[in-house]
Amino acid sequence: MAHRKAPFKSTRAGVQVNLEEQEREILVHLLGQLDELLDDGSSTADADPLEALVGMRGPGDGAPPVAPDDPAVARLLPEGNRDDPEVASEYRRLTEYGLRERKRSGARTAASALNRPAPVVLTSEEALSLLKAFTDVRLVLGERLELKTDEDAEALHERLWAAEEPESWLATASIYEVLTSWQEYLVAAVAKKL
């Protein structure tokens, strides 16, 4: 049996992506879902130019943004202070818009790079965007899988083989496991480029 290439490998030209076309398509799809999940429906057209420039909450009715209802989005946009609601609200007002935009932009950058014809070689910027997006996608999947502690994440592999979970849980958990492995390879490839 032939050994499969590492999914990501550092080269002189950049980080080479050795994923199969179907694997890249799945990853691009997940990055698109991340982008959609972070879309709060606001438009930058009506944003105060200074607020938009510094990444503060731009468009809207002037009210500070509230914590997301979706626990997965809340993990991506965490509270700045859990003990003081007023400080948390101010932190969210100052950071959420910019954070959403950076995460969405990174996901789009990574997806665009992965959509190029093979062989795909990522620039340093694209590799870092993909690395950050991997973390975000895994946070979302982890929340959907109810992984709250390190022990929950460690037990995931055993639960996968128990086959007592619903098919949708097994599919999500399998994707989480694969992304974890791919992220480890990408971290190693990026580290060699630094």
JOVEN-V502799 format. One record per pair of residues at least 24 apart in sequence whose C-alpha atoms are under 10 Angstrom apart, sorted by the first residue. I is the first residue (numbers start at 1). GAP is how many residues later the second one is. D is the distance in whole Angstrom. If there is no record, write none. Layout:
# JOVEN-V502799
i=I gap=GAP d=D
i=I gap=GAP d=D
This chain:
# JOVEN-V502799
i=6 gap=176 d=9
i=6 gap=179 d=7
i=6 gap=180 d=9
i=6 gap=183 d=10
i=7 gap=174 d=9
i=7 gap=175 d=6
i=7 gap=176 d=9
i=7 gap=177 d=10
i=7 gap=178 d=7
i=7 gap=179 d=8
i=7 gap=182 d=10
i=8 gap=113 d=9
i=8 gap=114 d=10
i=8 gap=119 d=10
i=8 gap=174 d=7
i=8 gap=175 d=9
i=8 gap=176 d=9
i=8 gap=177 d=6
i=8 gap=178 d=5
i=8 gap=179 d=9
i=8 gap=180 d=8
i=8 gap=181 d=6
i=8 gap=182 d=9
i=9 gap=112 d=9
i=9 gap=176 d=7
i=9 gap=177 d=7
i=9 gap=178 d=10
i=9 gap=179 d=8
i=9 gap=180 d=5
i=9 gap=181 d=8
i=9 gap=183 d=9
i=10 gap=111 d=9
i=10 gap=112 d=9
i=10 gap=175 d=10
i=10 gap=176 d=9
i=10 gap=178 d=8
i=10 gap=179 d=5
i=10 gap=180 d=7
i=10 gap=181 d=9
i=10 gap=182 d=6
i=10 gap=183 d=7
i=11 gap=110 d=9
i=11 gap=111 d=10
i=11 gap=178 d=8
i=11 gap=179 d=10
i=11 gap=181 d=9
i=11 gap=182 d=8
i=12 gap=109 d=10
i=12 gap=181 d=8
i=13 gap=108 d=7
i=13 gap=109 d=8
i=13 gap=110 d=8
i=13 gap=111 d=10
i=13 gap=180 d=10
i=14 gap=106 d=9
i=14 gap=107 d=6
i=14 gap=108 d=5
i=14 gap=109 d=5
i=14 gap=110 d=7
i=14 gap=111 d=10
i=14 gap=112 d=9
i=14 gap=113 d=8
i=14 gap=175 d=9
i=14 gap=176 d=9
i=14 gap=179 d=8
i=15 gap=105 d=8
i=15 gap=106 d=5
i=15 gap=107 d=5
i=15 gap=108 d=7
i=15 gap=109 d=7
i=15 gap=111 d=9
i=15 gap=112 d=7
i=15 gap=171 d=8
i=15 gap=174 d=6
i=15 gap=175 d=7
i=15 gap=177 d=9
i=15 gap=178 d=8
i=16 gap=102 d=10
i=16 gap=103 d=7
i=16 gap=104 d=6
i=16 gap=105 d=4
i=16 gap=106 d=6
i=16 gap=107 d=9
i=16 gap=111 d=9
i=16 gap=170 d=10
i=16 gap=173 d=9
i=17 gap=96 d=10
i=17 gap=97 d=8
i=17 gap=101 d=8
i=17 gap=102 d=7
i=17 gap=103 d=5
i=17 gap=104 d=6
i=17 gap=105 d=7
i=17 gap=110 d=10
i=17 gap=169 d=9
i=18 gap=100 d=9
i=18 gap=101 d=8
i=18 gap=102 d=8
i=18 gap=103 d=9
i=19 gap=95 d=10
i=19 gap=99 d=9
i=19 gap=100 d=9
i=19 gap=101 d=9
i=19 gap=163 d=9
i=20 gap=98 d=9
i=21 gap=93 d=9
i=21 gap=94 d=9
i=21 gap=96 d=9
i=21 gap=97 d=8
i=21 gap=98 d=10
i=24 gap=87 d=9
i=24 gap=90 d=6
i=24 gap=91 d=8
i=24 gap=92 d=10
i=24 gap=96 d=10
i=25 gap=86 d=9
i=25 gap=89 d=8
i=25 gap=90 d=8
i=26 gap=149 d=9
i=27 gap=83 d=9
i=27 gap=84 d=8
i=27 gap=87 d=8
i=27 gap=88 d=10
i=27 gap=103 d=10
i=27 gap=107 d=9
i=27 gap=110 d=10
i=27 gap=148 d=10
i=27 gap=152 d=9
i=28 gap=79 d=9
i=28 gap=80 d=9
i=28 gap=82 d=8
i=28 gap=83 d=5
i=28 gap=84 d=8
i=28 gap=85 d=9
i=28 gap=86 d=7
i=28 gap=87 d=7
i=29 gap=82 d=8
i=30 gap=77 d=9
i=30 gap=81 d=9
i=30 gap=103 d=10
i=30 gap=104 d=9
i=30 gap=107 d=7
i=30 gap=145 d=10
i=31 gap=73 d=9
i=31 gap=75 d=9
i=31 gap=76 d=5
i=31 gap=77 d=7
i=31 gap=78 d=10
i=31 gap=79 d=8
i=31 gap=80 d=6
i=31 gap=81 d=10
i=31 gap=99 d=9
i=31 gap=102 d=7
i=31 gap=103 d=8
i=31 gap=105 d=9
i=31 gap=106 d=7
i=32 gap=72 d=9
i=32 gap=75 d=7
i=32 gap=76 d=7
i=32 gap=78 d=10
i=32 gap=79 d=7
i=33 gap=74 d=9
i=33 gap=104 d=9
i=34 gap=39 d=9
i=34 gap=69 d=9
i=34 gap=70 d=7
i=34 gap=73 d=7
i=34 gap=74 d=9
i=34 gap=99 d=8
i=34 gap=100 d=10
i=34 gap=102 d=8
i=34 gap=103 d=7
i=34 gap=106 d=8
i=35 gap=65 d=9
i=35 gap=66 d=9
i=35 gap=68 d=8
i=35 gap=69 d=5
i=35 gap=70 d=8
i=35 gap=71 d=9
i=35 gap=72 d=6
i=35 gap=73 d=7
i=35 gap=98 d=10
i=35 gap=102 d=10
i=36 gap=68 d=8
i=37 gap=33 d=9
i=37 gap=35 d=9
i=37 gap=36 d=7
i=37 gap=63 d=10
i=37 gap=67 d=9
i=37 gap=103 d=9
i=38 gap=34 d=10
i=38 gap=35 d=7
i=38 gap=38 d=9
i=38 gap=39 d=9
i=38 gap=61 d=10
i=38 gap=62 d=6
i=38 gap=63 d=8
i=38 gap=65 d=8
i=38 gap=66 d=7
i=39 gap=61 d=8
i=39 gap=62 d=9
i=39 gap=65 d=8
i=40 gap=28 d=10
i=40 gap=57 d=9
i=40 gap=60 d=9
i=42 gap=55 d=9
i=44 gap=53 d=10
i=51 gap=43 d=9
i=51 gap=46 d=9
i=51 gap=47 d=9
i=52 gap=45 d=8
i=52 gap=46 d=8
i=53 gap=45 d=9
i=54 gap=40 d=9
i=54 gap=41 d=9
i=54 gap=43 d=10
i=54 gap=44 d=8
i=55 gap=38 d=10
i=55 gap=39 d=7
i=55 gap=40 d=6
i=55 gap=41 d=8
i=55 gap=42 d=6
i=55 gap=43 d=4
i=55 gap=44 d=8
i=55 gap=45 d=9
i=55 gap=46 d=8
i=55 gap=47 d=9
i=56 gap=35 d=10
i=56 gap=36 d=9
i=56 gap=37 d=6
i=56 gap=38 d=4
i=56 gap=39 d=6
i=56 gap=40 d=7
i=56 gap=41 d=6
i=56 gap=42 d=6
i=56 gap=43 d=9
i=57 gap=35 d=8
i=57 gap=36 d=5
i=57 gap=37 d=6
i=57 gap=38 d=7
i=57 gap=39 d=6
i=57 gap=40 d=5
i=57 gap=41 d=7
i=57 gap=42 d=10
i=57 gap=43 d=10
i=58 gap=35 d=9
i=58 gap=36 d=9
i=58 gap=38 d=10
i=58 gap=39 d=7
i=58 gap=40 d=9
i=59 gap=38 d=9
i=62 gap=31 d=10
i=63 gap=30 d=9
i=64 gap=25 d=7
i=64 gap=26 d=7
i=64 gap=27 d=9
i=64 gap=28 d=7
i=64 gap=29 d=5
i=64 gap=30 d=9
i=64 gap=32 d=10
i=65 gap=24 d=7
i=65 gap=25 d=9
i=65 gap=26 d=10
i=65 gap=27 d=7
i=65 gap=28 d=6
i=65 gap=29 d=10
i=65 gap=30 d=10
i=65 gap=31 d=8
i=65 gap=32 d=9
i=66 gap=26 d=8
i=66 gap=27 d=9
i=66 gap=30 d=10
i=67 gap=25 d=8
i=67 gap=29 d=10
i=70 gap=70 d=10
i=70 gap=73 d=10
i=71 gap=69 d=8
i=71 gap=72 d=7
i=71 gap=73 d=9
i=72 gap=64 d=9
i=72 gap=65 d=10
i=72 gap=66 d=10
i=72 gap=67 d=7
i=72 gap=68 d=5
i=72 gap=69 d=8
i=72 gap=70 d=8
i=72 gap=71 d=5
i=72 gap=72 d=7
i=72 gap=74 d=10
i=73 gap=27 d=10
i=73 gap=63 d=9
i=73 gap=66 d=9
i=73 gap=67 d=7
i=73 gap=70 d=9
i=74 gap=66 d=9
i=74 gap=69 d=10
i=75 gap=61 d=9
i=75 gap=64 d=7
i=75 gap=65 d=7
i=75 gap=67 d=10
i=75 gap=68 d=8
i=76 gap=24 d=9
i=76 gap=27 d=9
i=76 gap=59 d=9
i=76 gap=60 d=7
i=76 gap=61 d=9
i=76 gap=63 d=7
i=76 gap=64 d=8
i=77 gap=26 d=10
i=102 gap=27 d=9
i=103 gap=26 d=9
i=103 gap=29 d=8
i=103 gap=30 d=7
i=103 gap=33 d=8
i=104 gap=25 d=10
i=104 gap=29 d=9
i=105 gap=24 d=8
i=105 gap=28 d=10
i=106 gap=24 d=7
i=106 gap=25 d=9
i=106 gap=26 d=7
i=106 gap=27 d=7
i=107 gap=24 d=10
i=107 gap=25 d=8
i=107 gap=26 d=6
i=107 gap=27 d=9
i=107 gap=29 d=9
i=107 gap=30 d=9
i=108 gap=25 d=9
i=109 gap=24 d=10
i=110 gap=24 d=10
i=123 gap=67 d=10
i=124 gap=66 d=8
i=124 gap=69 d=8
i=124 gap=70 d=9
i=127 gap=59 d=8
i=127 gap=60 d=9
i=127 gap=62 d=9
i=127 gap=63 d=7
i=128 gap=58 d=9
i=128 gap=59 d=9
i=128 gap=62 d=8
i=130 gap=53 d=9
i=130 gap=56 d=9
i=131 gap=51 d=10
i=131 gap=52 d=7
i=131 gap=53 d=9
i=131 gap=55 d=7
i=131 gap=56 d=7
i=131 gap=59 d=9
i=132 gap=51 d=9
i=133 gap=50 d=10
i=134 gap=42 d=10
i=134 gap=45 d=7
i=134 gap=46 d=8
i=134 gap=48 d=9
i=134 gap=49 d=6
i=134 gap=52 d=9
i=135 gap=44 d=9
i=135 gap=45 d=9
i=135 gap=48 d=8
i=137 gap=39 d=9
i=137 gap=42 d=9
i=138 gap=37 d=9
i=138 gap=38 d=6
i=138 gap=39 d=9
i=138 gap=41 d=7
i=138 gap=42 d=7
i=138 gap=45 d=10
i=139 gap=37 d=9
i=140 gap=36 d=10
i=141 gap=31 d=7
i=141 gap=32 d=8
i=141 gap=34 d=8
i=141 gap=35 d=6
i=141 gap=38 d=10
i=142 gap=30 d=9
i=142 gap=31 d=8
i=142 gap=34 d=7
i=144 gap=25 d=9
i=144 gap=28 d=8
i=144 gap=29 d=9
i=145 gap=24 d=7
i=145 gap=25 d=9
i=145 gap=27 d=7
i=145 gap=28 d=7
i=145 gap=31 d=9
i=153 gap=24 d=9
